[in-house]
Amino acid sequence: MIEQQTITLQTEGRSIIDITGQVEQLLRVSGIEQGLCHVFLHHTSASLIITENADSNVRRDLENYIARLVLDGDPAYLHDQEGDDDMAAHIRSVLTQTEITIPIQRGRLALGSWQGLFLWEHRYLAHRRNLTITLSGMPG
């Protein structure tokens, strides 16, 4: 059995947004008990990560670290048509990932106790982000 749906999320600008609940809701509706969940982000200036879901300081630290690693407005960047964060957002996306596959066990995402699935918006301004979620597996 395969279920696929594209969802659109509105970001508020540079931030890390927990999307675990939205993906798990799609999984519940599908009835799939065992299989794989694949999430694909249709953009080059945002990314997907699995990280700590309990302490928001982890997400702040990730943002602070990557801000030092990939500088906004670096004069070495040629691609800057959309502002100082333009090329930096693309580099951040390449250093992270735009797709993630998570096992499904007993009708749930098989994430660890302290893991969550997050959309990482790398642009300063709000954006609409499209994700395709593909659920494949055996129903209950």
TORTOR-496346 format. One line per 10 residues: number of its first residue (from 1); their letters; for each residue x, y, z of N, C-alpha, C. Coordinates in pm, whole numbers, plus 50000, padded with zeros to 5 digits. Atoms other than C-alpha are relative to their C-alpha. Example, Ala and Ser with C-alpha at 12.3 -4.5 7.8 and 13.67 -1.06 7.14 Angstrom:
2
1	AS	50089,49881,50000,51230,49550,50780,50090,50120,50000 | 49918,49881,49994,51367,49894,50714,49923,50109,50073
//
This chain:
140
1	MIEQQTITLQ	50084,49883,50000,50000,50000,50000,50089,50124,50000 | 49925,49874,50007,50129,50346,49909,49901,50116,50006 | 50077,49876,49987,49982,50680,50015,50096,50115,49976 | 49913,49885,50023,50121,51011,49893,49916,50127,50006 | 50070,49874,49989,50022,51365,49977,50102,50113,50005 | 49917,49881,49991,50175,51708,49924,49930,50099,50091 | 50054,49900,49909,50127,51959,50202,50080,50129,49986 | 49935,49870,50004,50210,52328,50218,50004,50056,50141 | 49981,49938,49869,50351,52490,50530,50043,50144,49982 | 49960,49859,49999,50381,52862,50594,50103,50020,50110
11	TEGRSIIDIT	49899,49970,49898,50703,52961,50769,49990,50147,50037 | 49998,49861,49954,50758,53282,50960,50137,50063,49977 | 49863,49955,50018,51112,53330,50833,50094,49904,50069 | 49896,50089,49950,51435,53180,50959,49962,49941,50136 | 50041,50070,49878,51339,52917,51217,50004,49850,49974 | 50007,50145,50007,51322,52545,51290,49863,49959,50053 | 50141,50025,49973,50962,52418,51284,49975,49850,50014 | 50033,50141,49976,50846,52088,51433,49883,49959,49911 | 50105,50049,50090,50647,51901,51166,49964,49854,50030 | 50025,50140,49964,50637,51563,51343,49851,49971,50006
21	GQVEQLLRVS	50143,50022,49982,50270,51596,51434,49924,49996,49870 | 50069,49999,50129,50156,51683,51081,50025,49871,49923 | 49967,50124,50072,50338,51383,50934,49935,49880,50069 | 50064,50111,49929,50211,51149,51207,49849,49997,49979 | 50143,49996,50029,49854,51268,51141,49970,49934,49865 | 50018,50064,50131,49888,51166,50776,50018,49849,50012 | 49975,50141,49978,50026,50832,50891,49880,49933,50066 | 50119,50057,49932,49730,50772,51126,49886,49979,49902 | 50111,50008,50096,49480,50843,50849,50025,49888,49897 | 49967,50100,50102,49664,50606,50611,49970,49857,50046
31	GIEQGLCHVF	50020,50135,49949,49624,50304,50838,50121,49909,49985 | 49878,50081,50016,49977,50186,50759,50060,49974,50138 | 49945,50042,49870,50124,49993,51053,50151,49976,49996 | 49858,50031,50012,50467,49894,50921,50046,50037,49860 | 49949,49960,50131,50675,50043,50641,50098,50114,50010 | 49909,49886,50007,50853,50362,50547,49923,50128,49972 | 50052,49866,50025,50772,50732,50555,50112,50082,49937 | 49901,49918,50069,50959,50944,50303,49944,50142,49990 | 50041,49860,50006,50941,51325,50330,50099,50072,49909 | 49918,49929,50096,51068,51536,50039,49959,50147,49999
41	LHHTSASLII	50023,49856,50001,51101,51917,50050,50033,50055,49861 | 49987,49952,50138,51054,52093,49714,50068,50136,49991 | 49937,49867,49998,51288,52386,49784,50150,49988,50021 | 49854,50001,49988,51657,52479,49776,50052,50100,50103 | 49955,49905,49897,51664,52734,50059,49936,49970,50136 | 50048,50052,49872,51514,52526,50341,50044,49854,50005 | 49958,50140,49991,51584,52177,50470,49919,49926,50105 | 50064,50089,49903,51465,51885,50679,50108,49943,50091 | 49907,50059,49905,51635,51760,50994,49924,49917,50102 | 50047,50070,49881,51579,51507,51268,50094,50043,50111
51	TENADSNVRR	49918,49955,49889,51697,51648,51597,49921,49994,50130 | 50058,49995,49866,51623,51689,51968,49864,50070,49999 | 50133,49940,49997,51255,51757,52034,49960,50053,50138 | 50039,49962,49863,51258,51828,52409,50057,50136,50041 | 49935,49877,49956,51503,52116,52460,50018,50093,49880 | 49993,49906,50113,51455,52412,52224,50137,50065,49988 | 49865,49945,50008,51809,52526,52309,50084,49926,49896 | 49928,50074,50104,51935,52251,52077,49978,50067,49865 | 50030,49936,50127,51760,52419,51785,50064,50139,49992 | 49931,49869,49998,51894,52761,51890,50150,49981,49974
61	DLENYIARLV	49857,50026,50019,52245,52615,51910,50031,49960,49856 | 49980,50036,50141,52209,52459,51564,49999,50124,49911 | 50009,49876,50079,52102,52794,51419,50124,50086,50022 | 49881,49919,49971,52388,52976,51595,50124,49942,49936 | 49884,50065,50059,52641,52721,51475,50004,50022,49849 | 49999,49988,50146,52534,52726,51111,50012,50146,49956 | 49985,49858,50033,52515,53108,51116,50148,50040,49999 | 49855,49974,50000,52887,53112,51203,50070,49928,49886 | 49941,50081,50106,52964,52841,50947,49971,50057,49862 | 50044,49949,50131,52768,52995,50657,49953,50143,50021
71	LDGDPAYLHD	50027,49859,49974,52777,53373,50666,49903,50060,49899 | 50089,49924,50088,52490,53577,50527,50078,50115,49940 | 49939,49885,50065,52605,53835,50274,50150,49992,49978 | 49856,50016,50024,52954,53691,50231,50034,50060,49863 | 49967,49937,50129,53117,53905,49955,50052,49900,49896 | 49953,50101,50095,53252,53583,49797,49885,49939,49920 | 50115,50059,50070,52898,53479,49694,49966,50082,49877 | 50045,49934,50122,52800,53560,49337,49848,50006,49992 | 50146,50009,50006,52435,53456,49378,49939,50074,50119 | 50059,49920,49891,52263,53729,49580,49878,50079,49953
81	QEGDDDMAAH	50112,49926,50058,51963,53834,49369,49887,50026,50099 | 50113,49987,49907,51719,53786,49659,50045,50048,50138 | 49957,49943,49872,51928,53943,49936,50119,49929,50061 | 49883,50052,49930,52207,53871,50182,49988,49854,50042 | 50019,50138,49955,52053,53541,50291,49982,49902,49885 | 50032,50084,50117,52005,53407,49935,50096,49882,49985 | 49905,50109,50021,52323,53206,49873,50026,49924,50129 | 49981,50068,49871,52369,53132,50243,49891,49896,50021 | 50111,50095,49985,52026,52964,50243,50022,49877,49913 | 49972,50115,50087,52126,52745,49948,50112,49913,50057
91	IRSVLTQTEI	49890,50077,49940,52451,52642,50117,49951,49922,50121 | 50056,50068,49882,52267,52560,50441,49920,49877,49957 | 50082,50111,50049,52027,52341,50243,50086,49883,49952 | 49910,50105,50051,52310,52152,50074,50072,49930,50114 | 49930,50059,49885,52487,52095,50408,49909,49914,50087 | 50096,50079,49922,52172,51949,50562,49935,49900,49905 | 50064,50094,50093,51911,51760,50356,49861,50050,49964 | 50135,49963,50044,51589,51802,50161,49908,49880,49992 | 50086,50118,49991,51458,51449,50209,50045,49912,50116 | 49974,50087,49886,51431,51208,50500,49908,49880,49989
101	TIPIQRGRLA	50081,50121,49992,51310,50849,50530,50004,49948,50143 | 50014,50046,49861,51181,50724,50866,49922,49869,50000 | 50078,50123,49992,51070,50368,50947,49865,50025,50069 | 50131,50000,49934,50706,50312,51045,49990,49869,50076 | 50019,50119,49916,50646,50070,51335,49874,50020,50083 | 50124,49995,49922,50309,49995,51494,49921,50128,49974 | 50080,49885,50039,50147,50280,51302,50054,50135,50040 | 49937,49875,49957,50392,50545,51426,50136,50017,49934 | 49863,49976,50045,50710,50710,51307,50094,49942,50104 | 49908,50067,49907,50992,50506,51461,50116,50094,50035
111	LGSWQGLFLW	49901,49905,49953,51171,50809,51602,50043,49963,50141 | 49952,50022,49864,51382,50789,51916,49923,50087,50099 | 50073,49929,49893,51249,50919,52248,50013,50151,49992 | 49976,49856,50000,51402,51263,52202,50015,50057,49860 | 49987,49954,50138,51378,51295,51823,49869,50057,49948 | 50112,49943,50072,51148,51510,51615,50043,50030,49858 | 49977,49965,50140,51118,51589,51244,49971,50150,49984 | 50011,49855,50008,51173,51956,51162,50027,50052,49859 | 49973,49921,50120,51154,52192,50866,50087,50117,50046 | 49908,49891,49964,51448,52434,50885,49994,50105,49889
121	EHRYLAHRRN	50009,49888,50094,51368,52761,50711,50128,50081,50008 | 49872,49930,50002,51691,52930,50602,49991,50144,49951 | 50017,49863,50050,51548,53253,50457,49950,50091,50112 | 50044,49902,49900,51487,53571,50660,49848,50016,50001 | 50142,49971,50013,51135,53621,50529,49916,49873,49998 | 50095,50112,50003,50827,53399,50551,49991,49942,49859 | 50016,50069,50128,50784,53141,50275,49896,49889,50014 | 50087,50117,50007,50533,52878,50169,50086,49884,49951 | 49914,50114,50032,50708,52539,50163,49914,49877,49973 | 50073,50120,50039,50577,52230,49985,50082,49876,50032
131	LTITLSGMPG	49937,50128,49966,50654,51881,50113,49912,49889,49945 | 50073,50120,50040,50556,51550,49957,50035,49890,50097 | 49983,50109,49904,50504,51274,50211,49950,49873,49934 | 50037,50128,50059,50504,50919,50076,50008,49895,50111 | 50010,50104,49900,50391,50643,50311,49982,49868,49927 | 50014,50130,50066,50447,50287,50198,50015,49891,50106 | 49991,50108,49904,50386,49969,50390,49873,49919,50007 | 50113,50093,49978,50137,49722,50528,49900,50061,50097 | 50102,49951,49906,49806,49827,50684,49984,49904,50118 | 50020,50080,49878,49702,49701,51026,49895,49893,49987
//
